[in-house]
Amino acid sequence: MKERLSLRELKKARTKIKLLHTTLDIIEEKSFRFVRVEELCERVEISKVTFFKMFPHKEDILIYFMRTWLTECMLEIEETNKKGTIALRHIFEKVSNQAKKHPGLMLSLVAFLSEEKMHPCMPHLTDAEIHLLYPNNEERVQILIPDLAQLFTTCVEEGKQTGDITSNLATPDIVKLLHTIFYGAYLTAHLYHSDVMKMYELHLHFLNP
């Protein structure tokens, strides 16, 4: 793929990815709502015009993170052939590990989503972004559809087929509860100063009542 990419495309993709990583670094120090666009532009050495061409709204960086994080998670699950409850735990463990690196990120995401009327659509990744972010999985990423609800649905159906999930709840209802756990248990762990993964494990017991 690299041979087909222009220097301009690669430069734009590198800048966009650098903005994401710079934002993650700053979130270690303060809440996302206090992150200024001017500060990001200064650190990445770009103009505000360039910034808003890539991210029309500052909050779009959070959605971009969701996109890259979910894509990476799906690749990991596929490559390790994890299914059912094992795949579900991989998802929650990944959130827990992310919390250790960037503790304020998930809280910023929860705050952002609380103001949205629906779960945001995942943004499109250019060929250049895919090449830089997933150099060994470019073809696979091209056809991946990063959808957390669908990922949860697949895991639940696999878990039911193997008997790992014994809940009598319908799959759509379990998926809703998994979303509640994904965001809500994290917030609870933060409020109680608890280990994130232990809080997730506590809530995941509902899968096998």
Residue pairs with C-beta under 8 A, 6 or more apart in sequence:
1 127
1 130
1 131
1 138
2 131
4 127
5 127
5 128
5 131
9 126
9 127
9 128
10 128
10 131
10 132
12 54
12 126
12 128
13 126
13 128
13 129
13 131
13 132
14 132
15 44
15 46
15 50
15 54
16 54
16 55
16 64
16 129
17 129
17 132
17 133
18 44
19 40
19 44
19 46
19 51
19 54
19 55
19 61
20 61
20 64
20 65
20 68
22 40
22 43
22 44
23 32
23 35
23 40
23 61
23 65
24 65
24 101
24 102
24 105
26 35
26 39
26 40
26 43
27 35
27 102
27 104
27 105
27 108
28 101
28 102
28 103
28 104
30 104
31 104
31 107
31 108
32 62
32 104
32 105
32 108
32 111
32 112
33 108
33 111
35 58
37 48
37 51
37 52
37 58
38 48
40 51
41 47
41 48
41 50
41 51
55 61
55 64
59 112
60 123
62 108
62 109
62 112
63 120
63 122
63 123
64 123
65 105
65 109
66 109
66 120
66 122
67 122
67 123
67 125
67 146
68 125
68 133
69 94
69 98
70 122
70 146
70 147
70 148
70 151
71 125
71 133
71 134
71 141
71 144
71 146
72 134
73 90
73 91
73 94
73 151
74 144
74 146
74 151
75 134
75 137
75 140
75 141
75 144
76 82
76 90
76 94
77 87
77 90
77 91
77 151
78 140
80 90
82 90
83 155
83 158
83 159
83 162
84 155
84 158
84 159
84 161
84 162
84 164
84 165
85 155
85 159
85 164
85 165
85 204
85 207
86 164
87 154
87 155
87 158
88 152
88 155
88 156
88 159
88 178
88 204
88 207
89 204
91 151
91 155
91 182
92 181
92 182
92 197
92 200
92 204
93 197
95 106
95 182
95 186
95 196
95 200
96 195
96 196
96 197
96 200
98 105
98 106
99 105
99 106
99 186
99 196
106 183
106 186
107 186
107 187
107 190
109 183
110 183
110 186
110 187
113 119
113 120
113 183
119 148
119 149
122 146
122 147
125 133
125 141
127 138
130 138
130 141
130 142
131 138
133 141
134 140
134 141
148 179
148 182
149 175
149 179
152 174
152 175
152 178
152 179
153 171
153 172
153 175
156 165
156 171
156 174
156 175
156 178
157 171
159 165
159 207
160 171
164 207
164 208
165 174
165 207
165 208
166 207
166 208
166 209
167 174
167 206
167 207
167 208
167 209
169 177
174 207
177 206
181 200
181 203
181 204
185 196
185 199
185 200
185 202
185 203
186 196
186 199
186 200
188 194
188 199
189 195
189 196
189 198
189 199
189 200
192 199
